[in-house]
Amino acid sequence: MALAGMGLGIALAGAAAEFVPVHDVVAGAGVLGTVAAGPVIRSVVRSRPSK
């Protein structure tokens, strides 16, 4: 499933780069990746056993 999501992201980035400057697409992908990592990090931190 992760590879399908990555492929979809690459396809969407390529399509977006047809209409906006590439540097904006790369910056947007970085922002989206950071935002998407937030819930994952919170989930991992919460699942750790407390001491």
Biopython code that builds the backbone (N, CA, C, O; Angstrom):
import numpy as np
from Bio.PDB.StructureBuilder import StructureBuilder

atoms = [
    (1, "MET", "N", (0.821, -1.195, 0.000)),
    (1, "MET", "CA", (0.000, 0.000, 0.000)),
    (1, "MET", "C", (0.866, 1.261, 0.000)),
    (1, "MET", "O", (0.516, 2.255, -0.637)),
    (2, "ALA", "N", (1.983, 1.224, 0.705)),
    (2, "ALA", "CA", (2.840, 2.409, 0.778)),
    (2, "ALA", "C", (3.418, 2.756, -0.593)),
    (2, "ALA", "O", (3.522, 3.931, -0.947)),
    (3, "LEU", "N", (3.789, 1.745, -1.355)),
    (3, "LEU", "CA", (4.355, 2.024, -2.676)),
    (3, "LEU", "C", (3.303, 2.600, -3.616)),
    (3, "LEU", "O", (3.612, 3.445, -4.456)),
    (4, "ALA", "N", (2.075, 2.147, -3.476)),
    (4, "ALA", "CA", (1.006, 2.707, -4.304)),
    (4, "ALA", "C", (0.802, 4.178, -3.970)),
    (4, "ALA", "O", (0.613, 5.002, -4.865)),
    (5, "GLY", "N", (0.840, 4.505, -2.687)),
    (5, "GLY", "CA", (0.698, 5.899, -2.276)),
    (5, "GLY", "C", (1.835, 6.756, -2.773)),
    (5, "GLY", "O", (1.630, 7.899, -3.182)),
    (6, "MET", "N", (3.047, 6.203, -2.741)),
    (6, "MET", "CA", (4.200, 6.950, -3.222)),
    (6, "MET", "C", (4.089, 7.171, -4.738)),
    (6, "MET", "O", (4.388, 8.257, -5.234)),
    (7, "GLY", "N", (3.666, 6.153, -5.453)),
    (7, "GLY", "CA", (3.490, 6.289, -6.899)),
    (7, "GLY", "C", (2.429, 7.316, -7.244)),
    (7, "GLY", "O", (2.587, 8.100, -8.179)),
    (8, "LEU", "N", (1.348, 7.305, -6.482)),
    (8, "LEU", "CA", (0.287, 8.286, -6.706)),
    (8, "LEU", "C", (0.806, 9.696, -6.428)),
    (8, "LEU", "O", (0.503, 10.633, -7.167)),
    (9, "GLY", "N", (1.585, 9.840, -5.365)),
    (9, "GLY", "CA", (2.161, 11.148, -5.050)),
    (9, "GLY", "C", (3.085, 11.649, -6.144)),
    (9, "GLY", "O", (3.068, 12.832, -6.484)),
    (10, "ILE", "N", (3.880, 10.765, -6.690)),
    (10, "ILE", "CA", (4.795, 11.150, -7.772)),
    (10, "ILE", "C", (4.005, 11.556, -9.012)),
    (10, "ILE", "O", (4.341, 12.533, -9.681)),
    (11, "ALA", "N", (2.951, 10.794, -9.311)),
    (11, "ALA", "CA", (2.120, 11.128, -10.471)),
    (11, "ALA", "C", (1.439, 12.482, -10.289)),
    (11, "ALA", "O", (1.392, 13.286, -11.219)),
    (12, "LEU", "N", (0.914, 12.732, -9.093)),
    (12, "LEU", "CA", (0.267, 14.014, -8.827)),
    (12, "LEU", "C", (1.259, 15.167, -8.881)),
    (12, "LEU", "O", (0.936, 16.244, -9.383)),
    (13, "ALA", "N", (2.465, 14.947, -8.367)),
    (13, "ALA", "CA", (3.494, 15.989, -8.420)),
    (13, "ALA", "C", (3.877, 16.284, -9.866)),
    (13, "ALA", "O", (4.072, 17.443, -10.234)),
    (14, "GLY", "N", (3.983, 15.254, -10.676)),
    (14, "GLY", "CA", (4.291, 15.469, -12.092)),
    (14, "GLY", "C", (3.206, 16.258, -12.796)),
    (14, "GLY", "O", (3.484, 17.147, -13.601)),
    (15, "ALA", "N", (1.954, 15.915, -12.478)),
    (15, "ALA", "CA", (0.839, 16.651, -13.080)),
    (15, "ALA", "C", (0.831, 18.098, -12.604)),
    (15, "ALA", "O", (0.589, 19.009, -13.396)),
    (16, "ALA", "N", (1.092, 18.318, -11.329)),
    (16, "ALA", "CA", (1.110, 19.682, -10.795)),
    (16, "ALA", "C", (2.237, 20.496, -11.424)),
    (16, "ALA", "O", (2.087, 21.697, -11.649)),
    (17, "ALA", "N", (3.357, 19.849, -11.705)),
    (17, "ALA", "CA", (4.510, 20.554, -12.280)),
    (17, "ALA", "C", (4.243, 21.017, -13.710)),
    (17, "ALA", "O", (4.985, 21.838, -14.249)),
    (18, "GLU", "N", (3.199, 20.497, -14.313)),
    (18, "GLU", "CA", (2.828, 20.980, -15.645)),
    (18, "GLU", "C", (2.209, 22.370, -15.577)),
    (18, "GLU", "O", (2.223, 23.106, -16.563)),
    (19, "PHE", "N", (1.666, 22.732, -14.413)),
    (19, "PHE", "CA", (0.914, 23.978, -14.300)),
    (19, "PHE", "C", (1.567, 25.022, -13.401)),
    (19, "PHE", "O", (1.312, 26.216, -13.555)),
    (20, "VAL", "N", (2.409, 24.583, -12.464)),
    (20, "VAL", "CA", (3.080, 25.525, -11.560)),
    (20, "VAL", "C", (4.578, 25.251, -11.603)),
    (20, "VAL", "O", (4.995, 24.170, -12.020)),
    (21, "PRO", "N", (5.390, 26.209, -11.181)),
    (21, "PRO", "CA", (6.844, 25.990, -11.207)),
    (21, "PRO", "C", (7.251, 24.776, -10.348)),
    (21, "PRO", "O", (6.670, 24.508, -9.297)),
    (22, "VAL", "N", (8.244, 24.077, -10.828)),
    (22, "VAL", "CA", (8.695, 22.855, -10.159)),
    (22, "VAL", "C", (9.124, 23.139, -8.724)),
    (22, "VAL", "O", (8.844, 22.338, -7.832)),
    (23, "HIS", "N", (9.793, 24.253, -8.485)),
    (23, "HIS", "CA", (10.243, 24.532, -7.121)),
    (23, "HIS", "C", (9.062, 24.685, -6.167)),
    (23, "HIS", "O", (9.187, 24.377, -4.981)),
    (24, "ASP", "N", (7.924, 25.152, -6.662)),
    (24, "ASP", "CA", (6.731, 25.242, -5.817)),
    (24, "ASP", "C", (6.158, 23.858, -5.524)),
    (24, "ASP", "O", (5.669, 23.602, -4.423)),
    (25, "VAL", "N", (6.220, 22.975, -6.505)),
    (25, "VAL", "CA", (5.737, 21.600, -6.305)),
    (25, "VAL", "C", (6.604, 20.886, -5.274)),
    (25, "VAL", "O", (6.086, 20.195, -4.397)),
    (26, "VAL", "N", (7.909, 21.050, -5.374)),
    (26, "VAL", "CA", (8.818, 20.403, -4.428)),
    (26, "VAL", "C", (8.598, 20.950, -3.019)),
    (26, "VAL", "O", (8.556, 20.189, -2.052)),
    (27, "ALA", "N", (8.459, 22.254, -2.907)),
    (27, "ALA", "CA", (8.208, 22.857, -1.595)),
    (27, "ALA", "C", (6.871, 22.375, -1.023)),
    (27, "ALA", "O", (6.775, 22.069, 0.165)),
    (28, "GLY", "N", (5.860, 22.312, -1.856)),
    (28, "GLY", "CA", (4.552, 21.825, -1.406)),
    (28, "GLY", "C", (4.609, 20.380, -0.953)),
    (28, "GLY", "O", (3.977, 20.012, 0.037)),
    (29, "ALA", "N", (5.360, 19.560, -1.668)),
    (29, "ALA", "CA", (5.506, 18.159, -1.274)),
    (29, "ALA", "C", (6.214, 18.057, 0.073)),
    (29, "ALA", "O", (5.869, 17.207, 0.894)),
    (30, "GLY", "N", (7.184, 18.903, 0.298)),
    (30, "GLY", "CA", (7.871, 18.913, 1.590)),
    (30, "GLY", "C", (6.945, 19.287, 2.728)),
    (30, "GLY", "O", (6.988, 18.680, 3.798)),
    (31, "VAL", "N", (6.107, 20.287, 2.499)),
    (31, "VAL", "CA", (5.149, 20.706, 3.524)),
    (31, "VAL", "C", (4.144, 19.582, 3.790)),
    (31, "VAL", "O", (3.856, 19.268, 4.945)),
    (32, "LEU", "N", (3.615, 18.983, 2.735)),
    (32, "LEU", "CA", (2.649, 17.896, 2.913)),
    (32, "LEU", "C", (3.271, 16.705, 3.632)),
    (32, "LEU", "O", (2.623, 16.081, 4.473)),
    (33, "GLY", "N", (4.508, 16.388, 3.313)),
    (33, "GLY", "CA", (5.192, 15.291, 3.988)),
    (33, "GLY", "C", (5.386, 15.563, 5.465)),
    (33, "GLY", "O", (5.217, 14.669, 6.294)),
    (34, "THR", "N", (5.740, 16.790, 5.793)),
    (34, "THR", "CA", (5.915, 17.162, 7.197)),
    (34, "THR", "C", (4.595, 17.088, 7.951)),
    (34, "THR", "O", (4.540, 16.581, 9.071)),
    (35, "VAL", "N", (3.545, 17.589, 7.341)),
    (35, "VAL", "CA", (2.220, 17.550, 7.970)),
    (35, "VAL", "C", (1.756, 16.107, 8.151)),
    (35, "VAL", "O", (1.182, 15.768, 9.185)),
    (36, "ALA", "N", (1.999, 15.263, 7.160)),
    (36, "ALA", "CA", (1.580, 13.860, 7.249)),
    (36, "ALA", "C", (2.377, 13.101, 8.297)),
    (36, "ALA", "O", (1.864, 12.149, 8.885)),
    (37, "ALA", "N", (3.609, 13.497, 8.544)),
    (37, "ALA", "CA", (4.437, 12.808, 9.538)),
    (37, "ALA", "C", (3.990, 13.112, 10.959)),
    (37, "ALA", "O", (4.235, 12.316, 11.865)),
    (38, "GLY", "N", (3.343, 14.242, 11.169)),
    (38, "GLY", "CA", (2.918, 14.636, 12.505)),
    (38, "GLY", "C", (2.058, 13.594, 13.209)),
    (38, "GLY", "O", (2.411, 13.165, 14.307)),
    (39, "PRO", "N", (0.944, 13.171, 12.619)),
    (39, "PRO", "CA", (0.113, 12.152, 13.275)),
    (39, "PRO", "C", (0.835, 10.819, 13.483)),
    (39, "PRO", "O", (0.596, 10.131, 14.475)),
    (40, "VAL", "N", (1.699, 10.462, 12.567)),
    (40, "VAL", "CA", (2.448, 9.209, 12.716)),
    (40, "VAL", "C", (3.371, 9.308, 13.928)),
    (40, "VAL", "O", (3.436, 8.381, 14.735)),
    (41, "ILE", "N", (4.070, 10.405, 14.056)),
    (41, "ILE", "CA", (4.979, 10.593, 15.186)),
    (41, "ILE", "C", (4.205, 10.589, 16.501)),
    (41, "ILE", "O", (4.620, 9.950, 17.468)),
    (42, "ARG", "N", (3.073, 11.306, 16.537)),
    (42, "ARG", "CA", (2.255, 11.323, 17.747)),
    (42, "ARG", "C", (1.771, 9.934, 18.115)),
    (42, "ARG", "O", (1.748, 9.579, 19.293)),
    (43, "SER", "N", (1.386, 9.149, 17.132)),
    (43, "SER", "CA", (0.916, 7.789, 17.378)),
    (43, "SER", "C", (2.026, 6.917, 17.965)),
    (43, "SER", "O", (1.785, 6.137, 18.886)),
    (44, "VAL", "N", (3.218, 7.049, 17.441)),
    (44, "VAL", "CA", (4.345, 6.252, 17.938)),
    (44, "VAL", "C", (4.698, 6.671, 19.358)),
    (44, "VAL", "O", (4.962, 5.822, 20.209)),
    (45, "VAL", "N", (4.705, 7.958, 19.614)),
    (45, "VAL", "CA", (5.051, 8.445, 20.950)),
    (45, "VAL", "C", (4.017, 7.975, 21.969)),
    (45, "VAL", "O", (4.381, 7.583, 23.077)),
    (46, "ARG", "N", (2.740, 8.007, 21.613)),
    (46, "ARG", "CA", (1.693, 7.561, 22.535)),
    (46, "ARG", "C", (1.733, 6.068, 22.786)),
    (46, "ARG", "O", (1.368, 5.610, 23.869)),
    (47, "SER", "N", (2.176, 5.297, 21.789)),
    (47, "SER", "CA", (2.176, 3.836, 21.936)),
    (47, "SER", "C", (3.360, 3.309, 22.734)),
    (47, "SER", "O", (3.388, 2.134, 23.100)),
    (48, "ARG", "N", (4.338, 4.168, 23.006)),
    (48, "ARG", "CA", (5.496, 3.729, 23.794)),
    (48, "ARG", "C", (5.075, 3.507, 25.231)),
    (48, "ARG", "O", (4.307, 4.300, 25.777)),
    (49, "PRO", "N", (5.561, 2.440, 25.861)),
    (49, "PRO", "CA", (5.202, 2.220, 27.250)),
    (49, "PRO", "C", (5.810, 3.308, 28.136)),
    (49, "PRO", "O", (6.947, 3.734, 27.930)),
    (50, "SER", "N", (5.037, 3.744, 29.114)),
    (50, "SER", "CA", (5.555, 4.765, 30.035)),
    (50, "SER", "C", (6.434, 4.121, 31.089)),
    (50, "SER", "O", (6.278, 2.945, 31.417)),
    (51, "LYS", "N", (7.347, 4.898, 31.607)),
    (51, "LYS", "CA", (8.288, 4.355, 32.589)),
    (51, "LYS", "C", (7.802, 4.563, 33.989)),
    (51, "LYS", "O", (8.473, 4.166, 34.942)),
]
sb = StructureBuilder()
sb.init_structure("model")
sb.init_model(0)
sb.init_chain("A")
sb.init_seg("    ")
for serial, (resi, resn, name, xyz) in enumerate(atoms, 1):
    if name == "N":
        sb.init_residue(resn, " ", resi, " ")
    sb.init_atom(name, np.array(xyz, "f"), 0.0, 1.0, " ", f" {name:<3s}", serial, name[0])
structure = sb.get_structure()
